[in-house]
Amino acid sequence: MLLEYILDIVVPIIIHLLEAMGVFIIFFSAVKAFFQYARRIFDFSDESIKINFARALALGLEFKMGAEILKTLLVRTLDEMFILASVVIIRIILTFVIHWEIKSETVYHQQS
């Protein structure tokens, strides 16, 4: 009973912190990538900016995925579980696509 009470208080705080960290990483790296492109007068030929931004997106999504996993501790109904599972599946797919893009861009960038 006490453990459940503590989890109900502490877990939402940790979830919000993880969500905020993921948002911060994505926001900061988006601003950084924008300014790097702006410095180059929007010359999109430098693939390293795109690769670094994709890596930051993947990292931000990992933090947000961690928050989603912790939300499973707070699920009370089966409907909530289905919604949570859907969000997790979408984020997993996004993470795999981003990692695939990073890998293909890195290989292409090394061959050039």
MOPAC internal coordinates of N, CA, C and O (Angstrom, degrees):
PM7 1SCF
backbone

  N    0.0000 0     0.00 0     0.00 0    0    0    0
  C    1.4393 1     0.00 0     0.00 0    1    0    0
  C    1.5280 1   110.66 1     0.00 0    2    1    0
  O    1.2310 1   120.32 1   133.97 1    3    2    1
  N    1.3189 1   117.00 1   -46.03 1    3    2    1
  C    1.4618 1   121.29 1   179.34 1    5    3    2
  C    1.5257 1   110.67 1   -66.79 1    6    5    3
  O    1.2310 1   120.63 1   138.69 1    7    6    5
  N    1.3314 1   116.41 1   -41.31 1    7    6    5
  C    1.4672 1   120.28 1   179.22 1    9    7    6
  C    1.5281 1   110.92 1   -62.36 1   10    9    7
  O    1.2310 1   120.24 1   138.44 1   11   10    9
  N    1.3176 1   117.15 1   -41.56 1   11   10    9
  C    1.4570 1   120.96 1   178.42 1   13   11   10
  C    1.5302 1   110.55 1   -63.44 1   14   13   11
  O    1.2310 1   120.43 1   139.58 1   15   14   13
  N    1.3164 1   116.79 1   -40.42 1   15   14   13
  C    1.4617 1   121.62 1   178.76 1   17   15   14
  C    1.5332 1   110.37 1   -63.43 1   18   17   15
  O    1.2310 1   120.82 1   135.90 1   19   18   17
  N    1.3215 1   116.03 1   -44.10 1   19   18   17
  C    1.4662 1   120.30 1   178.87 1   21   19   18
  C    1.5259 1   110.77 1   -64.48 1   22   21   19
  O    1.2310 1   120.34 1   136.69 1   23   22   21
  N    1.3241 1   116.95 1   -43.31 1   23   22   21
  C    1.4647 1   120.22 1   178.18 1   25   23   22
  C    1.5208 1   111.47 1   -61.37 1   26   25   23
  O    1.2310 1   120.24 1   140.16 1   27   26   25
  N    1.3283 1   117.15 1   -39.84 1   27   26   25
  C    1.4639 1   120.98 1   179.00 1   29   27   26
  C    1.5216 1   112.32 1   -63.83 1   30   29   27
  O    1.2310 1   120.28 1   155.36 1   31   30   29
  N    1.3128 1   117.06 1   -24.64 1   31   30   29
  C    1.4662 1   120.55 1   179.20 1   33   31   30
  C    1.5296 1   111.60 1   -92.48 1   34   33   31
  O    1.2310 1   120.07 1   133.90 1   35   34   33
  N    1.3217 1   117.47 1   -46.10 1   35   34   33
  C    1.4649 1   121.83 1  -172.09 1   37   35   34
  C    1.5356 1   112.66 1   -79.34 1   38   37   35
  O    1.2310 1   119.66 1   137.82 1   39   38   37
  N    1.3115 1   118.26 1   -42.18 1   39   38   37
  C    1.4677 1   121.28 1  -174.82 1   41   39   38
  C    1.5307 1   112.50 1   -60.13 1   42   41   39
  O    1.2310 1   118.55 1   135.13 1   43   42   41
  N    1.3398 1   120.36 1   -44.87 1   43   42   41
  C    1.4691 1   118.27 1   177.82 1   45   43   42
  C    1.5344 1   113.47 1   -60.06 1   46   45   43
  O    1.2310 1   120.43 1   144.96 1   47   46   45
  N    1.3223 1   116.79 1   -35.04 1   47   46   45
  C    1.4661 1   120.00 1   177.62 1   49   47   46
  C    1.5276 1   109.94 1   -64.72 1   50   49   47
  O    1.2310 1   120.44 1   134.52 1   51   50   49
  N    1.3266 1   116.76 1   -45.48 1   51   50   49
  C    1.4709 1   120.84 1   178.99 1   53   51   50
  C    1.5233 1   109.91 1   -63.73 1   54   53   51
  O    1.2310 1   120.02 1   139.47 1   55   54   53
  N    1.3257 1   117.57 1   -40.53 1   55   54   53
  C    1.4689 1   121.16 1   178.73 1   57   55   54
  C    1.5200 1   110.18 1   -59.99 1   58   57   55
  O    1.2310 1   120.35 1   133.69 1   59   58   57
  N    1.3205 1   116.94 1   -46.31 1   59   58   57
  C    1.4675 1   120.28 1  -179.92 1   61   59   58
  C    1.5207 1   111.43 1   -64.74 1   62   61   59
  O    1.2310 1   120.13 1   142.75 1   63   62   61
  N    1.3304 1   117.36 1   -37.25 1   63   62   61
  C    1.4663 1   120.28 1   177.50 1   65   63   62
  C    1.5335 1   111.14 1   -64.32 1   66   65   63
  O    1.2310 1   120.59 1   134.83 1   67   66   65
  N    1.3344 1   116.48 1   -45.17 1   67   66   65
  C    1.4667 1   119.81 1   178.99 1   69   67   66
  C    1.5244 1   111.13 1   -63.54 1   70   69   67
  O    1.2310 1   120.26 1   137.51 1   71   70   69
  N    1.3261 1   117.11 1   -42.49 1   71   70   69
  C    1.4684 1   121.02 1   177.69 1   73   71   70
  C    1.5345 1   109.79 1   -60.61 1   74   73   71
  O    1.2310 1   120.54 1   134.68 1   75   74   73
  N    1.3366 1   116.57 1   -45.32 1   75   74   73
  C    1.4672 1   120.60 1  -179.59 1   77   75   74
  C    1.5281 1   111.17 1   -63.60 1   78   77   75
  O    1.2310 1   120.24 1   140.26 1   79   78   77
  N    1.3271 1   117.14 1   -39.74 1   79   78   77
  C    1.4689 1   119.96 1   178.34 1   81   79   78
  C    1.5272 1   110.52 1   -63.02 1   82   81   79
  O    1.2310 1   120.55 1   135.98 1   83   82   81
  N    1.3283 1   116.55 1   -44.02 1   83   82   81
  C    1.4633 1   120.07 1   178.56 1   85   83   82
  C    1.5144 1   111.86 1   -61.81 1   86   85   83
  O    1.2310 1   120.38 1   136.14 1   87   86   85
  N    1.3296 1   116.88 1   -43.86 1   87   86   85
  C    1.4635 1   120.90 1   178.62 1   89   87   86
  C    1.5229 1   110.18 1   -63.72 1   90   89   87
  O    1.2310 1   120.15 1   136.74 1   91   90   89
  N    1.3346 1   117.31 1   -43.26 1   91   90   89
  C    1.4653 1   120.72 1   179.62 1   93   91   90
  C    1.5189 1   111.30 1   -60.96 1   94   93   91
  O    1.2310 1   120.20 1   134.79 1   95   94   93
  N    1.3242 1   117.23 1   -45.21 1   95   94   93
  C    1.4627 1   120.75 1  -179.91 1   97   95   94
  C    1.5203 1   110.42 1   -61.18 1   98   97   95
  O    1.2310 1   120.15 1   134.36 1   99   98   97
  N    1.3227 1   117.32 1   -45.64 1   99   98   97
  C    1.4638 1   120.96 1  -179.47 1  101   99   98
  C    1.5223 1   110.55 1   -65.43 1  102  101   99
  O    1.2310 1   120.17 1   134.59 1  103  102  101
  N    1.3328 1   117.28 1   -45.41 1  103  102  101
  C    1.4653 1   120.71 1  -179.41 1  105  103  102
  C    1.5217 1   111.35 1   -63.69 1  106  105  103
  O    1.2310 1   120.36 1   130.47 1  107  106  105
  N    1.3332 1   116.92 1   -49.53 1  107  106  105
  C    1.4606 1   121.03 1  -178.15 1  109  107  106
  C    1.5219 1   111.20 1   -60.11 1  110  109  107
  O    1.2310 1   119.97 1   135.50 1  111  110  109
  N    1.3314 1   117.67 1   -44.50 1  111  110  109
  C    1.4623 1   120.26 1  -178.36 1  113  111  110
  C    1.5263 1   111.40 1   -70.73 1  114  113  111
  O    1.2310 1   119.72 1   149.01 1  115  114  113
  N    1.3303 1   118.14 1   -30.99 1  115  114  113
  C    1.4688 1   120.20 1   175.87 1  117  115  114
  C    1.5207 1   110.49 1   -66.85 1  118  117  115
  O    1.2310 1   120.31 1   136.54 1  119  118  117
  N    1.3180 1   117.00 1   -43.46 1  119  118  117
  C    1.4680 1   120.63 1   178.13 1  121  119  118
  C    1.5265 1   110.03 1   -64.47 1  122  121  119
  O    1.2310 1   120.63 1   137.43 1  123  122  121
  N    1.3242 1   116.41 1   -42.57 1  123  122  121
  C    1.4580 1   121.29 1   179.38 1  125  123  122
  C    1.5279 1   110.75 1   -61.39 1  126  125  123
  O    1.2310 1   119.96 1   133.63 1  127  126  125
  N    1.3270 1   117.68 1   -46.37 1  127  126  125
  C    1.4646 1   121.49 1   179.22 1  129  127  126
  C    1.5207 1   110.52 1   -63.50 1  130  129  127
  O    1.2310 1   120.10 1   138.78 1  131  130  129
  N    1.3308 1   117.41 1   -41.22 1  131  130  129
  C    1.4638 1   120.19 1   178.90 1  133  131  130
  C    1.5263 1   110.80 1   -59.87 1  134  133  131
  O    1.2310 1   120.26 1   133.32 1  135  134  133
  N    1.3334 1   117.11 1   -46.68 1  135  134  133
  C    1.4572 1   119.55 1  -178.89 1  137  135  134
  C    1.5286 1   112.19 1   -68.04 1  138  137  135
  O    1.2310 1   120.28 1   147.52 1  139  138  137
  N    1.3210 1   117.08 1   -32.48 1  139  138  137
  C    1.4666 1   119.13 1   175.53 1  141  139  138
  C    1.5266 1   110.86 1   -65.07 1  142  141  139
  O    1.2310 1   120.38 1   137.90 1  143  142  141
  N    1.3293 1   116.87 1   -42.10 1  143  142  141
  C    1.4667 1   120.22 1   175.85 1  145  143  142
  C    1.5251 1   110.87 1   -66.70 1  146  145  143
  O    1.2310 1   120.16 1   140.41 1  147  146  145
  N    1.3170 1   117.31 1   -39.59 1  147  146  145
  C    1.4662 1   120.77 1  -179.87 1  149  147  146
  C    1.5300 1   110.94 1   -63.63 1  150  149  147
  O    1.2310 1   120.31 1   141.06 1  151  150  149
  N    1.3334 1   117.02 1   -38.94 1  151  150  149
  C    1.4636 1   120.55 1   177.33 1  153  151  150
  C    1.5240 1   111.58 1   -62.18 1  154  153  151
  O    1.2310 1   120.70 1   148.68 1  155  154  153
  N    1.3112 1   116.26 1   -31.32 1  155  154  153
  C    1.4697 1   121.10 1  -179.86 1  157  155  154
  C    1.5339 1   110.89 1   -93.51 1  158  157  155
  O    1.2310 1   120.52 1  -163.71 1  159  158  157
  N    1.3185 1   116.60 1    16.29 1  159  158  157
  C    1.4650 1   123.92 1  -179.57 1  161  159  158
  C    1.5216 1   109.83 1    53.24 1  162  161  159
  O    1.2310 1   121.25 1  -134.24 1  163  162  161
  N    1.3174 1   115.20 1    45.76 1  163  162  161
  C    1.4634 1   125.32 1   175.80 1  165  163  162
  C    1.5275 1   112.59 1    54.19 1  166  165  163
  O    1.2310 1   121.77 1  -138.23 1  167  166  165
  N    1.3297 1   114.21 1    41.77 1  167  166  165
  C    1.4626 1   120.84 1   171.33 1  169  167  166
  C    1.5304 1   106.36 1   -86.01 1  170  169  167
  O    1.2310 1   120.56 1   -69.90 1  171  170  169
  N    1.3190 1   116.53 1   110.10 1  171  170  169
  C    1.4587 1   121.72 1  -173.68 1  173  171  170
  C    1.5258 1   113.64 1   -87.73 1  174  173  171
  O    1.2310 1   120.30 1  -165.21 1  175  174  173
  N    1.3158 1   117.04 1    14.79 1  175  174  173
  C    1.4688 1   119.53 1  -177.99 1  177  175  174
  C    1.5335 1   112.42 1   -78.72 1  178  177  175
  O    1.2310 1   119.78 1   162.06 1  179  178  177
  N    1.3325 1   118.02 1   -17.94 1  179  178  177
  C    1.4649 1   120.91 1   179.97 1  181  179  178
  C    1.5342 1   109.27 1   -81.72 1  182  181  179
  O    1.2310 1   120.66 1   -78.08 1  183  182  181
  N    1.3154 1   116.34 1   101.92 1  183  182  181
  C    1.4650 1   121.77 1  -176.95 1  185  183  182
  C    1.5253 1   112.91 1   -75.02 1  186  185  183
  O    1.2310 1   119.62 1   162.43 1  187  186  185
  N    1.3274 1   118.32 1   -17.57 1  187  186  185
  C    1.4682 1   119.84 1  -178.19 1  189  187  186
  C    1.5245 1   111.34 1   -64.37 1  190  189  187
  O    1.2310 1   120.01 1   147.04 1  191  190  189
  N    1.3346 1   117.58 1   -32.96 1  191  190  189
  C    1.4640 1   120.25 1   177.52 1  193  191  190
  C    1.5255 1   109.47 1   -64.26 1  194  193  191
  O    1.2310 1   120.92 1   135.55 1  195  194  193
  N    1.3196 1   115.84 1   -44.45 1  195  194  193
  C    1.4728 1   120.42 1   179.96 1  197  195  194
  C    1.5285 1   110.72 1   -63.85 1  198  197  195
  O    1.2310 1   120.01 1   138.11 1  199  198  197
  N    1.3090 1   117.59 1   -41.89 1  199  198  197
  C    1.4649 1   121.48 1   180.00 1  201  199  198
  C    1.5249 1   110.58 1   -64.73 1  202  201  199
  O    1.2310 1   120.36 1   134.94 1  203  202  201
  N    1.3247 1   116.92 1   -45.06 1  203  202  201
  C    1.4685 1   120.14 1   179.39 1  205  203  202
  C    1.5264 1   111.42 1   -63.72 1  206  205  203
  O    1.2310 1   120.48 1   140.45 1  207  206  205
  N    1.3234 1   116.69 1   -39.55 1  207  206  205
  C    1.4660 1   120.20 1   178.75 1  209  207  206
  C    1.5280 1   110.20 1   -66.49 1  210  209  207
  O    1.2310 1   120.07 1   139.06 1  211  210  209
  N    1.3181 1   117.47 1   -40.94 1  211  210  209
  C    1.4693 1   120.56 1   178.47 1  213  211  210
  C    1.5274 1   110.90 1   -63.55 1  214  213  211
  O    1.2310 1   120.17 1   140.87 1  215  214  213
  N    1.3190 1   117.28 1   -39.13 1  215  214  213
  C    1.4669 1   120.47 1   176.75 1  217  215  214
  C    1.5245 1   111.26 1   -62.99 1  218  217  215
  O    1.2310 1   120.85 1   138.67 1  219  218  217
  N    1.3353 1   115.97 1   -41.33 1  219  218  217
  C    1.4630 1   119.76 1   178.59 1  221  219  218
  C    1.5267 1   110.67 1   -66.40 1  222  221  219
  O    1.2310 1   119.95 1   140.55 1  223  222  221
  N    1.3367 1   117.69 1   -39.45 1  223  222  221
  C    1.4640 1   120.73 1   176.24 1  225  223  222
  C    1.5234 1   110.50 1   -60.04 1  226  225  223
  O    1.2310 1   120.71 1   135.84 1  227  226  225
  N    1.3316 1   116.26 1   -44.16 1  227  226  225
  C    1.4609 1   120.03 1   179.40 1  229  227  226
  C    1.5282 1   110.57 1   -62.52 1  230  229  227
  O    1.2310 1   120.17 1   138.37 1  231  230  229
  N    1.3250 1   117.28 1   -41.63 1  231  230  229
  C    1.4624 1   120.51 1   179.13 1  233  231  230
  C    1.5274 1   110.96 1   -65.18 1  234  233  231
  O    1.2310 1   120.47 1   136.44 1  235  234  233
  N    1.3227 1   116.71 1   -43.56 1  235  234  233
  C    1.4609 1   120.26 1   177.68 1  237  235  234
  C    1.5151 1   111.81 1   -60.73 1  238  237  235
  O    1.2310 1   120.74 1   138.75 1  239  238  237
  N    1.3244 1   116.19 1   -41.25 1  239  238  237
  C    1.4648 1   120.05 1   177.89 1  241  239  238
  C    1.5231 1   111.88 1   -65.50 1  242  241  239
  O    1.2310 1   120.22 1   146.93 1  243  242  241
  N    1.3220 1   117.18 1   -33.07 1  243  242  241
  C    1.4671 1   120.31 1   177.76 1  245  243  242
  C    1.5321 1   110.70 1   -64.20 1  246  245  243
  O    1.2310 1   120.46 1   138.91 1  247  246  245
  N    1.3345 1   116.72 1   -41.09 1  247  246  245
  C    1.4620 1   119.57 1   176.73 1  249  247  246
  C    1.5218 1   110.60 1   -63.40 1  250  249  247
  O    1.2310 1   120.54 1   136.76 1  251  250  249
  N    1.3232 1   116.57 1   -43.24 1  251  250  249
  C    1.4560 1   120.65 1  -179.82 1  253  251  250
  C    1.5334 1   110.83 1   -67.23 1  254  253  251
  O    1.2310 1   120.49 1   146.56 1  255  254  253
  N    1.3269 1   116.67 1   -33.44 1  255  254  253
  C    1.4649 1   120.41 1   176.57 1  257  255  254
  C    1.5307 1   110.25 1   -67.37 1  258  257  255
  O    1.2310 1   120.46 1   142.03 1  259  258  257
  N    1.3100 1   116.72 1   -37.97 1  259  258  257
  C    1.4587 1   120.21 1   175.98 1  261  259  258
  C    1.5203 1   111.32 1   -59.91 1  262  261  259
  O    1.2310 1   120.83 1   140.28 1  263  262  261
  N    1.3212 1   116.02 1   -39.72 1  263  262  261
  C    1.4660 1   120.19 1   177.09 1  265  263  262
  C    1.5280 1   110.66 1   -64.84 1  266  265  263
  O    1.2310 1   120.63 1   139.29 1  267  266  265
  N    1.3258 1   116.41 1   -40.71 1  267  266  265
  C    1.4712 1   119.84 1   178.94 1  269  267  266
  C    1.5294 1   110.94 1   -63.63 1  270  269  267
  O    1.2310 1   120.41 1   140.97 1  271  270  269
  N    1.3127 1   116.82 1   -39.03 1  271  270  269
  C    1.4665 1   120.31 1   178.94 1  273  271  270
  C    1.5294 1   109.94 1   -64.05 1  274  273  271
  O    1.2310 1   120.40 1   138.34 1  275  274  273
  N    1.3228 1   116.83 1   -41.66 1  275  274  273
  C    1.4636 1   119.25 1   177.79 1  277  275  274
  C    1.5175 1   112.09 1   -66.22 1  278  277  275
  O    1.2310 1   120.33 1   151.31 1  279  278  277
  N    1.3203 1   116.98 1   -28.69 1  279  278  277
  C    1.4768 1   119.59 1   178.35 1  281  279  278
  C    1.5241 1   111.85 1   -63.22 1  282  281  279
  O    1.2310 1   120.38 1   158.80 1  283  282  281
  N    1.3239 1   116.87 1   -21.20 1  283  282  281
  C    1.4662 1   118.78 1   178.72 1  285  283  282
  C    1.5283 1   110.94 1   -63.77 1  286  285  283
  O    1.2310 1   120.16 1   156.92 1  287  286  285
  N    1.3303 1   117.29 1   -23.08 1  287  286  285
  C    1.4726 1   120.18 1   177.33 1  289  287  286
  C    1.5244 1   112.05 1   -70.30 1  290  289  287
  O    1.2310 1   120.91 1   158.12 1  291  290  289
  N    1.3334 1   115.87 1   -21.88 1  291  290  289
  C    1.4610 1   119.70 1  -174.88 1  293  291  290
  C    1.5218 1   113.83 1  -103.31 1  294  293  291
  O    1.2310 1   120.57 1   178.67 1  295  294  293
  N    1.3272 1   116.51 1    -1.33 1  295  294  293
  C    1.4649 1   120.63 1  -177.72 1  297  295  294
  C    1.5228 1   109.91 1   -67.33 1  298  297  295
  O    1.2310 1   121.14 1   -48.15 1  299  298  297
  N    1.3295 1   115.43 1   131.85 1  299  298  297
  C    1.4542 1   120.64 1  -177.84 1  301  299  298
  C    1.5288 1   112.81 1  -110.76 1  302  301  299
  O    1.2310 1   120.16 1   152.97 1  303  302  301
  N    1.3475 1   117.30 1   -27.03 1  303  302  301
  C    1.4607 1   120.09 1  -176.89 1  305  303  302
  C    1.5199 1   110.12 1  -126.55 1  306  305  303
  O    1.2310 1   121.07 1   -15.68 1  307  306  305
  N    1.3134 1   115.56 1   164.32 1  307  306  305
  C    1.4585 1   121.63 1   178.55 1  309  307  306
  C    1.5283 1   111.24 1   -68.09 1  310  309  307
  O    1.2310 1   120.17 1   145.55 1  311  310  309
  N    1.3211 1   117.28 1   -34.45 1  311  310  309
  C    1.4670 1   120.57 1   177.11 1  313  311  310
  C    1.5282 1   111.14 1   -62.07 1  314  313  311
  O    1.2310 1   120.42 1   137.60 1  315  314  313
  N    1.3208 1   116.81 1   -42.40 1  315  314  313
  C    1.4671 1   120.59 1   176.49 1  317  315  314
  C    1.5219 1   110.74 1   -61.95 1  318  317  315
  O    1.2310 1   120.46 1   142.03 1  319  318  317
  N    1.3183 1   116.72 1   -37.97 1  319  318  317
  C    1.4665 1   120.85 1   179.43 1  321  319  318
  C    1.5263 1   110.90 1   -64.84 1  322  321  319
  O    1.2310 1   120.13 1   138.57 1  323  322  321
  N    1.3360 1   117.35 1   -41.43 1  323  322  321
  C    1.4683 1   120.69 1   178.68 1  325  323  322
  C    1.5229 1   111.05 1   -63.57 1  326  325  323
  O    1.2310 1   120.43 1   137.43 1  327  326  325
  N    1.3123 1   116.78 1   -42.57 1  327  326  325
  C    1.4676 1   120.49 1   178.89 1  329  327  326
  C    1.5179 1   109.84 1   -64.38 1  330  329  327
  O    1.2310 1   120.34 1   134.57 1  331  330  329
  N    1.3109 1   116.96 1   -45.43 1  331  330  329
  C    1.4583 1   121.47 1   179.56 1  333  331  330
  C    1.5230 1   111.10 1   -62.92 1  334  333  331
  O    1.2310 1   120.29 1   137.96 1  335  334  333
  N    1.3193 1   117.05 1   -42.04 1  335  334  333
  C    1.4664 1   120.82 1   178.12 1  337  335  334
  C    1.5235 1   110.79 1   -62.76 1  338  337  335
  O    1.2310 1   120.17 1   140.67 1  339  338  337
  N    1.3203 1   117.27 1   -39.33 1  339  338  337
  C    1.4626 1   121.17 1   178.52 1  341  339  338
  C    1.5256 1   110.93 1   -62.24 1  342  341  339
  O    1.2310 1   120.79 1   134.92 1  343  342  341
  N    1.3284 1   116.09 1   -45.08 1  343  342  341
  C    1.4704 1   120.43 1   179.26 1  345  343  342
  C    1.5211 1   110.44 1   -63.02 1  346  345  343
  O    1.2310 1   120.35 1   136.43 1  347  346  345
  N    1.3221 1   116.94 1   -43.57 1  347  346  345
  C    1.4698 1   120.57 1   179.62 1  349  347  346
  C    1.5266 1   110.81 1   -62.76 1  350  349  347
  O    1.2310 1   120.02 1   136.58 1  351  350  349
  N    1.3166 1   117.56 1   -43.42 1  351  350  349
  C    1.4696 1   120.90 1   179.76 1  353  351  350
  C    1.5274 1   110.79 1   -62.39 1  354  353  351
  O    1.2310 1   120.34 1   137.05 1  355  354  353
  N    1.3276 1   116.96 1   -42.95 1  355  354  353
  C    1.4661 1   120.41 1   178.95 1  357  355  354
  C    1.5240 1   110.26 1   -62.94 1  358  357  355
  O    1.2310 1   120.24 1   137.17 1  359  358  357
  N    1.3192 1   117.15 1   -42.83 1  359  358  357
  C    1.4704 1   119.93 1  -179.96 1  361  359  358
  C    1.5258 1   111.51 1   -68.08 1  362  361  359
  O    1.2310 1   120.02 1   144.44 1  363  362  361
  N    1.3246 1   117.56 1   -35.56 1  363  362  361
  C    1.4714 1   120.48 1   176.54 1  365  363  362
  C    1.5240 1   109.57 1   -64.02 1  366  365  363
  O    1.2310 1   120.18 1   135.70 1  367  366  365
  N    1.3209 1   117.27 1   -44.30 1  367  366  365
  C    1.4627 1   120.79 1   179.06 1  369  367  366
  C    1.5297 1   110.17 1   -61.82 1  370  369  367
  O    1.2310 1   120.36 1   135.26 1  371  370  369
  N    1.3333 1   116.92 1   -44.74 1  371  370  369
  C    1.4644 1   120.24 1   177.95 1  373  371  370
  C    1.5251 1   111.42 1   -59.85 1  374  373  371
  O    1.2310 1   120.78 1   137.04 1  375  374  373
  N    1.3210 1   116.12 1   -42.96 1  375  374  373
  C    1.4609 1   119.91 1  -179.89 1  377  375  374
  C    1.5240 1   111.02 1   -63.13 1  378  377  375
  O    1.2310 1   120.05 1   136.39 1  379  378  377
  N    1.3365 1   117.50 1   -43.61 1  379  378  377
  C    1.4616 1   120.23 1   178.20 1  381  379  378
  C    1.5255 1   111.77 1   -63.70 1  382  381  379
  O    1.2310 1   120.18 1   139.33 1  383  382  381
  N    1.3232 1   117.26 1   -40.67 1  383  382  381
  C    1.4641 1   120.39 1   179.06 1  385  383  382
  C    1.5196 1   110.44 1   -64.31 1  386  385  383
  O    1.2310 1   120.35 1   137.38 1  387  386  385
  N    1.3190 1   116.94 1   -42.62 1  387  386  385
  C    1.4663 1   119.80 1   179.29 1  389  387  386
  C    1.5217 1   110.72 1   -65.21 1  390  389  387
  O    1.2310 1   120.12 1   136.75 1  391  390  389
  N    1.3320 1   117.37 1   -43.25 1  391  390  389
  C    1.4702 1   119.70 1   178.18 1  393  391  390
  C    1.5280 1   111.04 1   -63.58 1  394  393  391
  O    1.2310 1   120.15 1   141.12 1  395  394  393
  N    1.3238 1   117.32 1   -38.88 1  395  394  393
  C    1.4606 1   120.90 1   177.05 1  397  395  394
  C    1.5276 1   110.53 1   -63.26 1  398  397  395
  O    1.2310 1   120.45 1   137.99 1  399  398  397
  N    1.3345 1   116.75 1   -42.01 1  399  398  397
  C    1.4623 1   120.36 1   178.78 1  401  399  398
  C    1.5198 1   111.17 1   -65.21 1  402  401  399
  O    1.2310 1   120.39 1   138.61 1  403  402  401
  N    1.3312 1   116.87 1   -41.39 1  403  402  401
  C    1.4685 1   120.47 1   177.91 1  405  403  402
  C    1.5225 1   109.74 1   -60.00 1  406  405  403
  O    1.2310 1   120.88 1   133.02 1  407  406  405
  N    1.3317 1   115.93 1   -46.98 1  407  406  405
  C    1.4595 1   120.10 1  -178.36 1  409  407  406
  C    1.5232 1   111.46 1   -62.70 1  410  409  407
  O    1.2310 1   120.27 1   134.57 1  411  410  409
  N    1.3318 1   117.09 1   -45.43 1  411  410  409
  C    1.4686 1   119.45 1  -178.53 1  413  411  410
  C    1.5239 1   111.17 1   -68.38 1  414  413  411
  O    1.2310 1   119.69 1   141.65 1  415  414  413
  N    1.3214 1   118.20 1   -38.35 1  415  414  413
  C    1.4672 1   120.80 1   177.94 1  417  415  414
  C    1.5225 1   111.18 1   -68.08 1  418  417  415
  O    1.2310 1   120.43 1   141.48 1  419  418  417
  N    1.3307 1   116.78 1   -38.52 1  419  418  417
  C    1.4658 1   120.14 1   179.18 1  421  419  418
  C    1.5202 1   110.52 1   -65.19 1  422  421  419
  O    1.2310 1   120.25 1   136.37 1  423  422  421
  N    1.3227 1   117.12 1   -43.63 1  423  422  421
  C    1.4691 1   120.93 1   178.38 1  425  423  422
  C    1.5284 1   109.95 1   -63.84 1  426  425  423
  O    1.2310 1   120.42 1   134.93 1  427  426  425
  N    1.3278 1   116.81 1   -45.07 1  427  426  425
  C    1.4713 1   121.10 1  -179.81 1  429  427  426
  C    1.5218 1   110.06 1   -64.42 1  430  429  427
  O    1.2310 1   120.21 1   139.40 1  431  430  429
  N    1.3327 1   117.20 1   -40.60 1  431  430  429
  C    1.4567 1   122.21 1  -179.29 1  433  431  430
  C    1.5309 1   111.14 1   -66.07 1  434  433  431
  O    1.2310 1   119.89 1   143.63 1  435  434  433
  N    1.3417 1   117.81 1   -36.37 1  435  434  433
  C    1.4623 1   121.52 1   179.29 1  437  435  434
  C    1.5193 1   111.88 1   -72.17 1  438  437  435
  O    1.2310 1   120.34 1   148.01 1  439  438  437
  N    1.3419 1   116.95 1   -31.99 1  439  438  437
  C    1.4653 1   120.50 1  -179.64 1  441  439  438
  C    1.5204 1   112.59 1   -75.26 1  442  441  439
  O    1.2310 1   120.71 1   155.08 1  443  442  441
  N    1.3295 1   116.24 1   -24.92 1  443  442  441
  C    1.4726 1   120.52 1  -178.21 1  445  443  442
  C    1.4934 1   112.51 1   -75.04 1  446  445  443
  O    1.2310 1   120.10 1   180.00 1  447  446  445

